[in-house]
Amino acid sequence: METDTKTAVPCEIFSRLPHPHPFVAFPTPLPASIAKGGHLIISEPLMIVGMLIAGANEYEQICSTADPQARRLNIALAPRVR
């Protein structure tokens, strides 16, 4: 969460795994903030527990990381909300 946004991440490793669209579970959940003034009522702080790696084609549609039309990778953070 504290990584500089200009830091290069070696994302190509995710397209070389023996299975498509991996889910990476974090060993320790990361706290995430919620925009103030929102309408979300939660009983515990929002925690990011992992991330799902998927591909995106030239039309920005989500696809498998194994799809030959994948042009880039997407990361979807997986929160735990209570």
Secondary structure, DSSP 8 states (H G I E B T S, - for coil): --S-TT----GGGGGSSSSSS-EEEEEEEEE----TT-----SS--EEEEEEEEEE-TTS-EE-TT-TT--EEEEEEEEE--
